Structures are given as C-alpha cells and as structure tokens.
Amino acid sequence: MKISVLCVALVLASAAAYAQPPAQQPPPAGLAAGEVQKLLDAYALVQAQDFLGLNDAQFNAFLPRLRVLQETRRRNEQERMRLVQELRRMTNGRGGQFSENDLRERLRLLRELESRAGGEIQRAVEGIDQTLDVRQQARFRVFEQEIEMRKLQLLMRARQQNRANRGQ
C-alpha cells in the first residue's frame, strides 16, 4: 500500500513540475491535442487536492474517480464530434446526396449519445461526491469551472501565438 501511495505521489510530483498552470504558459510547440489534454488532466489532478482540501485518504479515493470522470467526458465528446462530423459531411453538399432517413438516423444516434453521456457523467460525478463532504462537493463544482476557464485561456493564447507566428 505504501508503495502505491509513493508511486502516486511521484507521478503527481512529476506532473506538478511539468504541468504549469495553463493560463500562465502555453503548451510547447508541436504538442498534439491528446498530449495537451493529458497535461491538463494531470494539472487538474495536482491542483484538486489543494483546492478541495483533501486529506490523503480522501485523495486516494478521489483520484481514480476523477480519472473515470475525465475519461467518460473525453470518450463521449469524441463520439459526439464523430457524429457531428458525419452530419457536416452529409449536409455540406459535397459528399453526395443523403436521404432524410439517413439524416434522421444520425440525429437519433446523436440524441441517444447525449442522453447516455449525461447519465454516465452524472454517475461519475456522484462517485466523486461519495468521497467528498458537502463543502468539498461545492468546491469541486467551482474547481471544474475554473479548470475549464483555464483551458479556454490556454486555447486562446495558443491561437494568438499561432496567428503571430504566421504573421512573421
């Protein structure tokens, strides 16, 4: 048990050293979107313990549940984007003609995904809530919003930097 706690601590320490707050430092050039997402996820893991005021026992229970939530969101968002891309291809006029039944089917699949994803995410959040007291649950909602804002700031900075690089 102590070895696993030590391993988690080492992983988090290395992530803390590598994952600077996204709002303060753009990602290194050439990082793929998946790598950036992993850095942001690691940053969230590192920051959560302090932000939520988790003791070590809570953090050990919280950590795998936060990872489940992150993976659930990522998986469902990727599937949603795939379906929306299909709709884009089917409706842009260049991919040939698709029947209304084909479009209805894709829309049905998208609605089903959105419904299923909502339930999966809710269950993952409930799992996290089981490890937290009421104040920490409220802080977790604030924490998630702050992390999302930092991601948007990072994205905006990266876009600005790309525009500046193209202008040179």
Order of alpha helices (4+ residues) and beta strands (2+ residues): alpha-alpha-alpha-alpha-alpha
